[in-house]
Amino acid sequence: MDQHKEEHGLNRCLEAIDLPKSTYYYRKNRSDEPSEEEQELMDHIREIIGEHPSYGYRRILPELEERTGQAVNHKRLRRLLSEHELGLARQVSGHSPSPVQEILGDAAGNLNLVAGLDPGPLEAFSTDFTELSYAEGNRKAYLMAVARLESFCGSGLGGRAERESQARHALLEAGSRTDGEPGREARREDHSS
């Protein structure tokens, strides 16, 4: 900026980069080193955080004012905490599990229910669920693939994308449409509600 302002003028240079004159002078005159007052304030803030690590800026503020004997603006305190990365760690709660995750969580110890058994046709299936988000993440659908346990050859009875409330019904309905002959038909249906 300084090398071009002599030739083109400061106003034209600032206009070319769309920078207000006040911002230019603020950045030009601002020191990179913190002032002595700010350094002293940061020392007090670090002491308070060391003694009370669970304090946020609202609880630090009165303690800081008591120690320094001067009023401190809450915006200034928040800026200092942010610049020095001293803010209170955010507590984010985990997401609630989807209905499919709840079913899998409940069956965690009993996933192989046919171990040691010899299931007949249409008596035991392997399923896999996939959760699909659509409508900009506001709606969910589940894609469910069903396969016979005895084959695992890739020809399943069917798959069907269903809304959360209809996922269990899809398994029963897909199994009932094979006319009693497993493997005769491989169906894939997508129904949107």
N, C-alpha and C positions, 0 to 999 in steps of 0.2 A: 504494500500500500504506500509506504513512505517513498519508494523510488518512483512511483507513478504520479503522486500528488503534485509534484513540482511542474510536471509537463501538462497534466490534464486538469489539475485542480482537485481538491479534496472532495467537494460535493459531487462531482461527476464520477469519481472513483467509487465513492460510497453508493451512489445510485446504481452503478453498473453491477455491484455485487449485492444490492438490495439490503444494505446494512444501515441502520439509523446512526446518525452522528453521535448521539448520546452513548450508544453501545460501543462505538469505536473509541471514544475518549475514556469510557469506563474501563475497557479492557487494556487500553494503552497505559493508563495511570495506576492500574491496580497492581499491587506487588504480589509476587508469587509466594513470598514468605509471609507467614501469619504474623500479625502484630503481637507485641508483648502482652497486651490485654487479652487477646484471643488465646494466646498460648497459656496464660495463667488460667483462663476459663476452662480450657481443655484439660489442664492438670486436675482441676476440681471435679470436672465431669468424670474423668477416669477414676478418681478416688471413689466417687459415689457409686459408679458401676462396679468397682472392685468390692465395695462393701455390700452392695445390694444388686446382684446381677439380674434379678427379676424385675427391676424397675424399668418402666417405659419413660418416655419424655415427660408425661404428666406428673409422675412422682419424682422425677429427677429435678424438675423445675423449682418447686418450693425448697427442696434441700439445697440446690445450687444458690438460690437467692439468700438463704440463711447463711451459708458459708461465705459468700462474697460480700454480702451486705448491700448489694445493688440489684435493681430490677433487671431481669433478663427476659427479652421477648421470646415467646414460645417458638416463633418461626425461626429465630436465630438459633435457638437450641436444636431444633429439628434439622436445620441446615448443617450445623456442626456435627451432629450425630451421623448424618448421612454422608458427609464428606469424609469423615474418619471411620466410616463403617462400624459404628458403635451402637447402632440401634438394636432394640430388643428383637430376638429371633422370632419370626412369624410362626404361629402355631396353626398348621393347616390340618384339618381333619381328613382322614382317608375317605374314599368314596364307598358308598354302600354297594354290596355285591348284587349282581343281576340275579334274577330267578334261577338261571342255569347254574351260576356259580354257587348259589345256595344249595341246590340239589347235589352238585358234585362235592361240596364241602361236607354235607350230611353223610354222603356215602363214602367218605375218604378211606375208611378202613375196610369196606366191603365191596370193592369195585369188581372183583372176580366172583360173581355170584354163582357161576356154573362150574367151578373147579371140582373135578372128580365126577361130574355128572355127564351123562350121554344125552344131550338134548336132541329131540326129534325135530322134524321140519316145522318151522314157524313157532318154535318154543323158545328160542333164545336168539337175540340179535345184538349186534354191536352198533352203537350210534355215536355220532359226533355232531356237536352243535357249533355253529359259528354265529356270532352276533354281528349284524349288519346295521349300521346307522344310515338313515336317509332323512330327507326333508331338513337339510342343514343341521343334522344332529338332534332334531327334536323328536324323531320317532325311531323306533328300533324294530328290527325283524330278526328272526332266527332262521338260519338255514340248517336243516337237520337231515343228515344222511343216515340211512339204515342199511346194514349189511348182515347177511346170515353169518353166524359164527363158524359154521362148518366149512365155508368155502373161502372167504377172504380173497376171492378172485377178482374183486372189483365190480361185479354185477350186483348191485344192491336192489332192495325192493323198491326203494324210491326216496326221493328227497322232496322236501316241501318247505318253502319259506312261510313262516307264520308269525303273527304277532305274539307277544309274550303270553297272552291268556289262552292261545290255541296251540301251544307247542306240544303238550301231551296228547291232545286229540289227534294231531297229525300222525303220530307213531301208530296209534291204533287203526286209524283209517287207512294208512298206507299198507299195513299188513293184511287188512281184510279185503283188498282189491286184487289179490293174486289168484283167485279162483282155486285155492287149495293146492296149487302146484308151485312150490318155491323155485325161483330162478327162471320161471317161464317168461315173466315179463320184467323188464327193468323200466321203472317209471321215474320221471322227474317232472314235478309240477311246481309252478310258481304262481301263487295266488296273492294278489294284493287286496287288502280290505279297505 
